Amino acid sequence: MAQRLLLRRFLALAISRNPPQGRWAPLTSGALQIPQYHPGGLAATLSPARTVHTTRACTTTFNIQDGPDFQDRVVNSNTPVVVDFHAQWCGPCKILGPRLEKMVAKQHGKVVMAKVDIDDHTDLAIEYEVSAVPTVLAIKNGDVVDKFVGIKDEDQLEAFLKKLIG
């Protein structure tokens, strides 16, 4: 039971970005308590705390936050943008989204991808005449240059992206 409690505290500390506060702060701050067996029973020993570093995984795909964000990151972009209009409840969107992200990542920054949830950004969906999801737009220099609705295979997506880049 004590091992489970220590493991829970360890995991909570590893996940949390804020330093521990309150009753257990002296046990976890600055060093990690690791239970070890001694002839008299379990004892906690101190070891140096570990730092977990994270990096931004993907810079070619981003979620649109609102209308001004769309204007700034898509319409005013110098880089061609693929805009994926999707919905959380849409099965085909869940298939197309990762496939499209993978194909955009293969372009090594020649094109970026914006994801727009139509339930959160109905105004953008109406403005760009999205009547079904998934709908994917190709925007270059602020203008829609190509569009498709539904699922496409990787070859079709590659041709779509090459036409946008070229």
N, C-alpha and C positions, 0 to 999 in steps of 0.2 A: 504494500500500500504506500509506504514511504517513497519507494522508487517511482511509482506512478505519479505521485504528487510532485516530486522533483522533476520528472520528465515533463509534466504539464507546465511547471514554472519555466523550465528551460525553453520549451517550444513557444510559450507566450512571450518570453524575453526575446527570442530569436526573431519572431514575427513583428513584435512591437517596435516602432521607431522611437517612441518616447522613453526616456529613462524611467525605471520603475519607481513608483511612489507608494507610500503607505506602509502597511504592516510588514511586508516581505522585502522592502527595499534594502535593508542591511544584508539580507541573505543573497541578493542577486546583483547588487550594483558593483561595478568595477571588476568583479571576478565571478567565475562560474563555479557553482558548488556541484561536485561530482561525487556521488556516493561510491565508496569503496569498502570492501569487506576487510575487517580486522578481527583478530581472535575474540575481542570483546563485543563484536557486533558491527553494525554499519556506522561509518563515520564519514563526514563530508570533508573533502579536502579542496583547497583553492587551486585553481589553475587560471592562467591568463584568459581574459575575455577575448572572444573572436569577433572580428568585424566582417560583416557580409557586404560585399560590394555588388551593386547592380548596375547594369548598363541599359540603355535604351535599345530594345531588341530590333525594332523596325522603324526606320525613318521614312520609308516610302509610302506608308499607309497611315492615315489619321482619321479620326472621327470628327465630324462637323458639330460644333457646339450651338451655333445660332446663325441667323442671317448675316450679320456683319463678319463673322468668322468665315462663312462661305464666300462672301465677297472678297475678303482679304486673301484667303488661302487657295481659292479656286479661280474665281473670275480674274483677279489681278496677278495670278501666277505667271512667271516667265516660263515655267516648265509645263508641258502638257499634262493634263489631269484627267484621270479616269474617275468618274463619279458613280458609285454604286448605291442606288436607291434600293433599300431593303427594309424588311420588317422582322422583328423577333419571331413572330408566329409563322413565317413563311418557310416552308420546307425547302423549296428550290433555292431560296436565298442562302440557306445554310450549306448547300452544296456548291453553289457558284462562288460565294464569298472567298473561302480559302483557296479555291482554284485560281481565282482572279488575283488574289494577293500574291500567290506564288509566281504567277506569270509577270506581274508588275515588278516584283523583287528581282527577277532575272534580267530586267532591263537596266539594272545598275544606275538608277537615278535619272535616266532619260525621260521617265514618266513617273508621276506619283499618283496615289489613289486616295480619294476622299470617300468616306462611308457616311451616308445620310439615312438615318432611320425615319421612315415616312410618318410613323406615329408621333414622333417627337417634333418633326419639322414639316408639317402638312403644308405650310405656306410655300416652302421650296418645291415640294412635290407638285403642287398646283402650278407654280410659276414655270416649271420645266415640263409640264404636261405629262406627268407620270400617271398612267392609268392602270398599270399592273406592276407587280414586283416579281422577280428582280428586273429593274430597268437600269441599264448602264449607259452613261453618256461619255463621249470623248470631247473634252473642252480644251481648245487651244487658243491662246490670246483672247480669252474671254468669250469666245464663240463656240457653240455646239457644232462640231464638225462631223460627228457620227453618233449612232445610237443603236442599241439592240434591246430586246425584251426577251426574257427567258434564259434558259441554261444553254451554254455553248461548251463544246469540248475544247481541249487545250490547243489544238491546231487552229480552230476558229478564233480563239482568244489571241493567239500569237499573231494571226493575220490582222485582227482588229488593232492590236497595239502597234504593229509595224506601220500600218496605214496612218496612225496618229503621230508616230515619231517621224516618219519619213516625209 
